[in-house]
Amino acid sequence: MELKTFGQHVNEAADQNLITLAKLGLVEGLRVLEWWVDPTPDQPGMIRVNWKEYYNWPNEHEDDLWAIQPVRSGLSRGNIKRRMTRFAMESELDWLLDRETGEMTQVKYQ
């Protein structure tokens, strides 16, 4: 078994631990794009995708941005998640949060 340095261990275990520490206020906030879907009753065949860009999640920040985009109701959640991932990358955010499932995904830059 290969022994790891403390730094390697922290880096490999950082994903979920960092989220927990941010929620507890023990580390600086994270750069997160949170998204969720709402039905749009006044537009048949459409849904409303909401997202908020947090620059100090879970806290508020003056640079946070909230947006709404109507899209066809036939789009899959996977398709919407791919779009949200692209928006997160364009805004240089590090995490994607699906509000409906609570799933936090780290944005991987190529």
Long-range contacts (C-beta under 8 A, 24 or more apart in sequence): 15-106, 16-104, 19-95, 19-104, 22-57, 22-58, 23-58, 28-56, 29-54, 29-55, 29-56, 29-57, 29-58, 29-59, 29-61, 30-54, 30-56, 30-57, 30-94, 30-95, 31-55, 31-57, 31-92, 31-93, 31-94, 31-95, 32-57, 32-93, 32-94, 32-95, 32-96, 32-97, 32-104, 33-84, 33-87, 33-88, 33-91, 33-93, 33-95, 33-96, 33-97, 33-107, 34-97, 34-99, 35-80, 35-81, 35-84, 35-96, 35-97, 35-98, 35-99, 36-98, 36-99, 36-100, 37-77, 37-80, 37-100, 39-73, 40-70, 43-70, 45-72, 45-73, 45-74, 46-70, 46-71, 46-72, 46-73, 47-71, 47-72, 47-73, 47-75, 49-80, 49-83, 49-84, 51-84, 51-87, 53-87, 53-88, 53-91, 53-93, 54-93, 57-95, 57-97, 65-91
